[in-house]
Amino acid sequence: MKFYIIEQTPKLLKLQLKPQTIFYWLFGGIFIIGGVFLIAALGKATTFSCSRIGEEANSCQLTTKNILSTQTQSWHFQEIIKAKLDTTITDAGGSYPFVLQTTHGSVLINLLNADSTQKEAKAAQINTFLKTPQEQKLTIGEDSRLWTYPLGLFMVAGGAVCIASILRQKKIVCVVDKTAGKITIERQSLLGNKIAEAKLSEIVAIELNSFEFDNISSYNIRLILANAHHIDLATASIFTATTANQIKETLTSFINL
């Protein structure tokens, strides 16, 4: 947010504040893209099941569901050699890939939340089931959608709020008129202009109102009125600490608080 003193006389102070939109568009865009990536690419339900009874007798299926599609692969018991961890490479999470060896080649069972120990335990479950005729059904898997969808939606919403705050804050003009005895705040935006006013005699203090996210703080300027109400300079906390303090000192000094 850029801060300008347009005009200053003993009786009149006129400030103009313009958002530095590149930062907000970039920040909002990164959050939205990251959220969509989480939902579309990492939000999956992976299930590997085997059965010795019913329509799918003596067969196994690997089903992967995401927001766009469902993929299923099937094998008869005699086509499956074993399940194991491929210790020759590591995946993106730093653990060994979990693969199913079949007579047609190796197939990756992608368990996003499992580490190498958990994958090894699941591989042992599959191998034990295939060697144990008494066991009728086996189902293993995970659903990463339980955390990727909420987190992804939160990131998309956060990015949208960031971009929306820019649309709501095209420019702010603050006029302190001692002759008229009032302060006028005009917020200009693509969605229309809004004006807030207060008598200078009603202002008892000027404070900084902060908002913190992921150890990053942003600030707003709050005019505290005698009737316990307040008026914010902006509709969101969009000032850096330095700019917020400069604005606060300028207003406090001019109004003589």
Secondary structure, DSSP 4 states (H G I P E B T S, - for coil): -EEEEEEE-SSEEEEEEE--HHHHHHHHHHHHHHHHHIIIII--EEEEEEESSSTTTTEEEEEEE-SS-EEEEEEEGGGEEEEEE-TT---TTSS--EEEEETTEEEE---TT--HHHHHHHHHHHHHHHH-TT--EEEEEEETHHHHHHHHHHHHHHHHHHHHHHHH-SEEEEEEETTTTEEEEEEE-TT--EEEEEEGGGEEEEEEEEEEETTEEEEEEEEEETTS-EEESSSS--B-HHHHHHHHHHHHHHHT-
